[in-house]
Amino acid sequence: MLVAGGASAASAVEEEPTARELFQEIAPAEVAAAVADDGATVSSSGDVVATATDTTISVASPEGQVTLTAPAETEQSRITGILMEDASALFSIELQGPSAPQDYVFTSDLPQGATATLLDGGGVMYFDAEGAYLSALAAPWARDASGQEIPTSFSLDGTTVIQHVDVDAVADISYPVVADPWQGKALYQAAWVTDQGGSGYVVNAVPTVFGRQAANVLAYGPHADEVRAKLGSLAYKFTPTIEEQLICHVNWNNNGTYGGPTWNLESWRPAVHWWLQTAQGCNP
């Protein structure tokens, strides 16, 4: 609530929140906390760089750049690019009333020969012509102003992404409704090895907030590759048991189930398939 000039409190006029402020009010807490500092123009993690404007979001790396362009706004919809931490960016889709469109079409500008794949978990992954990982869209979410979950999903038309927000499926919606296609590539902030004496050691991996959302069978390879790369000369310590523990965390920690902010992968544990580890909290 702001009071202008010498106006009395009784005449105070509430200022409309910005798109960024509204997004942070409605988004899930972990997503809202990952919004980059106000005024930031780029977000980077290693050799990955993200940028955002009102109409585009881009993620660039040595493998190539993926740019999404937003559709035009309407009288009851607003779309704003928002820069996020760890080299990611998203569009905040704001449905301001019941006549707002329910489908939002985002065109993709990709390297020649690149493809988009819709994932079982709801996200999208982009691969170059040789099959290398370019970037991904996290599984979508949508919420109304009261925090009520609204069904939403992606579909693909070639490499064009359509996000459908099914407001008709929910009664008593409190507008505005906010949804997001969130693009990123960097899955880990850091990875290192801690010796435990003798031959035992722990591989420590710190996932990005975006990386916690990117959980699908097609993402297993990129997760393992990135941790291995961040270990540098110690990549040989990324053994089969370390990899199985990592993939277990990829599948279960994206919703906060196991592992905390740092995933500690222990060399002395047996190499058990990640699915069979879940009952032990990824500690076979």
N, C-alpha and C positions, 0 to 999 in steps of 0.2 A: 504494500500500500504506500503510495507516494502522495505528498502534499505539495502542490505547486505554489511557488512564490509565497505570498502572504495569506494564502487561503487557509481557512480554518480546517480542523480535522473533520468536521462534519461534511465539508465539501470535497474531501479527498477523493481522487479518482484512481481506481486500481489500474495499473499499467499492464497491458497485454504481455504475456511472456514471449520471449523470442523462441524461434524454432528449437534452438539448442537447449534453452531452459525447459521448454515443454517436454522435449525428448528425455532429459535427465530426470524429470519428475515422474514420467510414466514407465520408462524402460526398466527391465530387471536390474537389481542393484549392481551386480557385477558388470553388466554392460554399461550402465550409467557412469560407474566409477572409472571406466576405461576411456572416456572422452578426453581428447587431448586438451592441453591448456588453451584457454581463449586467446586468440591472436596467433596461434601457431599456423604456419603455412605448409609445413611438411612434417611427416612422421616417418622415422627411419628405425630399422633394426638390422645391423650388419650391412649387407649390400642390397637390402630391400627398402624401397622408398614409396610412401603413399602420399597422394595429394587429393584435395577435395575442393570443388567449387559448388555453386548453387545448382549446376546442371550436370557435373561429371564427378566421378570418383575414379582414381587410377592407382594401380599397384605396379611398380616397375622393379625389375631385378635383372641380373645378367642373362637370365633365360628369356626375357621379353617383358612387354608391358601389356596389361589388360585394363581397358578403360570402359566403364559403363556410363551411358548417357541417359538422363532421366526424361520421362515424358513431360509434356506441357502440363502446367497446373490448371485447375478448373476453379469455379467459384467456391467450391466446398472442399478443395484439396490443396495442400501445400507440400512441396518436396524440396528438401534442403540437404546438400552434401555436408557431412560432419566428419572431421578428421578425428581418428582414434589413435590410441597409443600403439606402439609396437608395429609400425608400418602397416596400418589398416585404415579403412575409411568406410563410411556407410551413407546411405540415403535415409533420412527420416521422412517417412511418408505419413502425412497428417490428414486423416479423414475428418473434416470439420462438421459434418452433418449427414443425415441419411441419404441425401442425393449425391454424395461423393461417389466417384467411380469405385468399383470393387476390384478392377484389374488394372495393373500398372506395368507397362511394357518398357523394359530397359534394353537398349541396343548395346551390343558388345563390340568393341574394336580390339581385334586380336592379331597376333603375328600370323603371317600367311600359313595356312594349313593347320592352324590350331583348332581344337575342338572343345566343346562343353559337354559335360556328363552330369545328368541328374542322379543324385545319390539316394539310396534307400532311406537314409535318415532325414532327407528333406533338403540338404544342401546341394551345391553345384561345385564341380571341380573343372578347372581349365588345364588342358595339356597341349604342349606344342606338337608339331608335326612328327617328332620322334618319340612322343610319349612322355616327355619330361614335364614335371609339375610346374605350372605357371602361377596359379593363384586359385582361390576358392571363395565361395559364398557360404557362410555359416547357415545352418538350418534357420529358417525365418521364424519370427515370433510377431505377435500383435497383441496390444492391450488397449482397453479403453481408459478413460480418465479415472475410473475407480480402481484400476488394477485388474479388472476382469480379463481373462484370457480370451482372445478372439481367434477362431480357426484361420490359419493362413498357410499357403503353400506356394512353391515354385512350379512352373512348367517351362519347357523349352520349345522354341521354334527355331531349329538350327542352333545358333549361338545366342539368340535373343532370349532374354529371361522375362517371364511374366510372373508377377507376384499377385496372387488372388487373396483378397481379404474378405472372408465370408461373414459379413456382419448380419446377414439374414439368418444365420444359424444360432444367433444369441438374442435372447429377449432382454429388454430394459438396458440397452447400451447407454453409457454415459459418454457423450462426445466431448472432446475429440478422441478418435482412435489413432494410435501411433503404431506403425510397423516399420521394419527395416530390412533391406538387403545389405548385408555386412560383408565387405570384401577384404581379404588379407592373404598373405603368403607365409610370413614368418610364424613358425609354430613354437619356437623356444627362444627365451631370452638368453639362456646360458646353459652349458653342461660342463661338468668337470669330474675328476676322479679323486676320491678320498681313500687312501690306503688304510687298511685295518690291521696291519701286522701280518707277517707271513705272506701267504699268497692271496689273502682275502682283500677285497676292495669294494667300494660303493661307487656306482655311477650316479651322480646327482644331476637331474634335469629340471629346469624351471620353465614350464610352459607359459606362453603368452596367454592373455585372456582369450584372444582369437583362437589360439591353438587348442584350448580346452573345448571349444565348440566344434572343432573339425574332427569328428569321430565317424569313420566309415571304413569299410574294407579297402576302398581305393586310397584312403589316406594313410594306411599303415606304412607303406613304402616311404612316402615323404616324411612322416614322423621319424622313422628309423634313420633315414638318410641325413636328416638335419642334425639329430643328436650325434650321429657318427662324425659328421663334418665338424661340429663344434668341439668334439674331443681332440681334433687335430692329430698330433703324433701318438695319442693314446687311443686312437680309434680301434686298435686291435683288441682292446678290452671290452668292446661292444660284442659280447659273446651271445650265443643263442639264448641262454637263460636271461641275460639282460634285455634282449629284444622281446622275449615273451612277456616279461614283467612290464616293459614299456607299453606294449600294445594293450595289455590288461588295463593299465592306467588310462590310455587313450580312450578306451571304450567306456570306462566307468567313472573317471574323474571329471568328465565334462559336465556332470551334474552334481559334483561335489561329494561323490560317494566315498572315494578313497584317495589318500595320498597327500592332501594339503597342498600348499603353494609350491613345494619342491618334491619331486618324485625321487625317492631313494631306492636304487635298483642294486641288489646285493649279489655279488659274484658267487657266493657259496650255495645259493639256493638251486635246487634241481631245475632242469629245463623242462618245465611243464607247460603244455599249450595254454595260452592266455585264458581261454574260455573256462578251463578247469581250475584256474586260480581264483576265480571270482569269490568263491565261498571262503577263501582264506584272505580276502582283502588284497589280492595281488601279491601275497607273500607265501609262495608254495613251500 
